[in-house]
Each structure stands twice: as structure tokens, then as C-alpha cells.
Amino acid sequence: MNRHMQPNHYENQNGPVNVLIEELRHEDTQARLNAIRQLGTICVALGPERTCEELVPFLSELIDDDDEILIAVSEQLGNLVEAVGGPEHAHVLLAPLEELANVEEAMVRSQASRSFCTLIESMPPSHIAQHVYQLVNRLAMNDWFTSRSSASGLIASAIRRAAGDEVVQGDFVRVFKRLCSDDTPMVRKSAGENLSAVAEAVSPTLLEEVVEEFNKLLGDTQDTVRQTMVGNIESLGKLLPKDRVQDVVVSAAETLARDASWRVRYLVSDSLESISRAMEASMPNHGEIMLELVCTVMEDAEAEVRTGAATNLAKAASVLPKTEEVVSRLQPLVDALSQDPIVHVRAAVAEKILELAAVWGAETAVSSLMSVILRLMRDDSPDVRLKLLERLAEFGELFNLEHISQALLPCVRELAKDPMWRVRLSILRQSPALATLLGRESFDGVLKKQVADWLKDPVFAVREDAALNFAEVTKNVGAKWGLSLFETTVKTGAATSSNYLHRVAALFTAAHVGTLTEAAGSSPSDLAALRKEALDLAAHMAGDRVANVRLNVVKCVEKVFLVASPSRR
């Protein structure tokens, strides 16, 4: 029934159920939600017997037209085991959940399945064959594919609860096999998503039957079904005997890596670590197999798969032996990806190349990856260059600055002036790392003028971050350098601009540097001198003709004063 139908049987009963019915008829969704969330309280008022006889049948007939209500009902039903009299009576809650498992909305069915599993875990093992099997079988034979899809999610929990009873487990496995061969792709997909859970739950004697279904689904006509097989490889690799890993796991990985659907191959490229874990315990030579898989996805004809391979470069390298043979096989492929005609592929390489360098080690990285890094720094796309520069902190740990400075500095200079403000903002946020990496002299030569330009940027977000990062750079390099830079780029730069927005940015900067409590290699007197310079600037601008500037003078002075004199807070 919907909320407007007349539940005469229940209306004839006085008390909490009647109140709940009235609330569930309310037009306001929130009021109906609040009523559902009070189910626990209503159950306490009714007691276990009346809850089973009155409330649960009513909930079995309740079909609201709002999915949010149905999700809430599904969730509450999983919490009512004690309310109906404990685990011995938990089976009475299966009926309303069965109705919810039939609805079309996937989120409702998903929550119903979670509550089903909660109930199954709490039920006595003897009730699994008596109550749960009948329910799962009804769902699996229902005409609606939604019900059959829901059945797959319950089987693993039921099998676990029936541990030790191979007859009952076998009955559930037969239902699962029927779902794996269902005519509807959505049902087979749901079965595939739950295959590893079923494999982990069954006894060793039944595992082979689950593996047979895995092999069948590997050849399914629908790529959405085959995609689910990638996630099952690791579990099967851990469960199968060592002599079966080659036949099942390796064969499946190689098949999926060459699948006709790029979506399947992409998932393989994104799951190289888990595939490796599936093999490593059973196969001493799994490194050779993994190397072939990695090379296959890196050379894929589809750009999305190559992007996935590039994104997982470091993960792929981490599961391979650190030998010259592996490096010599992968280096040309990495080089090819860095020259890929698709920008997204090159950007993925730029983002992960330093992680790969860290896995291989500094010495190998310099000899094998330096040319790739330098090429990426000169890439035509600002997105590619930016992805690389966003990992600036890692440069100093891996490379001598002399190796990269000739390409790095022009790249930084160009991106700092990029027409796209988000690119300027991103490189600006790297300025503290740049200051640490380059040192004072090189930073002054590359970005000293740019710091002043950032404070006058037409975009507020850039000016705001420029002020904050000025303080961060000062903190990394030292207060004396910060004081010198403040005088040349802020005091005689933005603070004297005819544009009041630039003058406000100067005050933002003064507030940030004036509140620094520490800086590299700086004494308290150095920090005090920096605070004095910030306050002097604020005092100089106190008579500005623009009210917004004068307001920010007050804010700046207040912030600096509170740091300088904390006892007067």
C-alpha cells in the first residue's frame, strides 16, 4: 500500500502502531522519516509479541512513494532483532525486507541487503535452511530482475552462517550458479560482484564450483559483467591451491588484459597491485608474468587504458623486481607515454614519474628517467608541466638541482605568467617548496619579480594566496630574506599601487608575515624586525582614502599586536 491507503486492520488497534500509521500518512517527507526513526521506541512500547504480530506485518505492506523513506525503513529493520524477541525470532523481520528487496531503486535494495546480512549473522544456524534458504530461493526465481539481483548479495552471509553444513552450503551454491547464468546482464553482474565473497565463505570442497562460474563469467558477452571479474582475482589467488593459481588466476589476468572492452583493460591497469598479490604467494616467477601484464597495458591502443597505466606507474614498478632487465623493458615504454599524442596520458606520466623514480632509486632514476622528466618540463601543455611541478618537494630528495635547473627554471617562469589563473595559483602555491629547493639566490633570480606581480593579480584568489605564501616562503628561507623581499616587493610595490585592491593585498601580506613566530635560521630579533616593518606599513596606510583599505589596516594591526603581546589578548 502507499501512505494514502486505508490499513483498516491496524487502525482498529489503538496505541503506538496507530500513531505510526498517522505519521506515515503525513505529506511532509521529513515527518515520515522522523516516524520511521522512532521504530525502536515504538517497539519498546509494544513489546516483542505485539511488535511481531502488529508492527512487522504493517511494515511488510508499507510501500512509500519516496525512496528515502524506504531506505530508512530498510536500515531500521536491521536494528530490530532484540525488539522482536532476540535472534530466535529474527526471521520474522525477513518478510518486510523481502518486499524492499523487490523495489526498483538500487539504493533501497542495497540497504535492504545490508540489513538482511545483519539479520542472517544474528540468526541461529538452524534457521538458515529453515527460513533464509526459502527466501533466497524465492528472490532468485522471481520474475523481476531486481529481486534476482538482490539474492546474490545474501548468499555469502547465509553460507558463512551455515559453516559446517555442506548440504545447506551446496543448496546456496546451486542458487548462486543459477544467478551466474541468468538471462539478464544486471543479475549476472550482481553475481560477479559477490563472487569473491561466496568463494571465501564456501568450504574447500565447494570452491571449485565457484571457480567454474568465475571462468564462465570471464567469457560473458557483456563487458559490465567481465569488469566484475577483475576484482575477484586477488581473492581467488589466496583461496586456491598453489597448483591451480597458474590455471585460474594467471590465465584470467592475461585474458582480461587483452579483453575487447577498454573498460575491462582499464580496470586491469588499475588493479596491478592486487593481481600481483594474488600470484606472489604461489608463484616464485610471478614477477615475469606481472612484467608482461604491465607492458601490455602500457602499450594499449586505447588512450584511457594508457592513462590508467601511467597513473599506476609507481604501483606497477613496486610489484616488479628491481633489476636492470625490468628497468630496460619499462624505460622505453615510459618514454613513449611521455610523448603520447593525448595530453591526459602525458599529464598522468608527469604526475607519477617522481613516484616511479623513488621506487627505482635515485641512481637508476637519473640514468633512466632524467630525459623523460626534462621533456615533460618542456611539454607544450601547461597541464603537463604543472602536474610535474606540483611534486616539487620530491625533486630535492631525488635529484641534484644541477640536473634539472636549466629546464625547471624557465618552466616555472612561464607557468607563473600563464593566462589561466588556476595555473598561476597552482604554481604560486609551490613557491615555498621552490624557495627551499632553489635557495635564496636562485629564487630571487626566478621569482622575486613574480611575487610582486602575484600581489597585483586581477584574480582575488591569486592575490590572497600570494600573501599567505609570502609568509610561508619567509618561514622556509628566513626572516632576514623575508624582510628584504617585503621591502622591495610589498612596501614599494603593491602598497603604493593606485589600485586599492593591490593595497589591500599588501596589508594581507603584512598581516601574515607579522604574525610569524618562527622562520628558518631566524632569531627573535629578526622576527621582531619583520613585525615592526609590517606595523610600519600598516601605520603608513592608515590614512588611505579608501575605507576598505583602512579597515584592513585595523585587522592587520590587531593580528600582529596579538602575536607581539599575547598577554593582552
Disulfide bonds with the S-S distance in Angstrom:
none
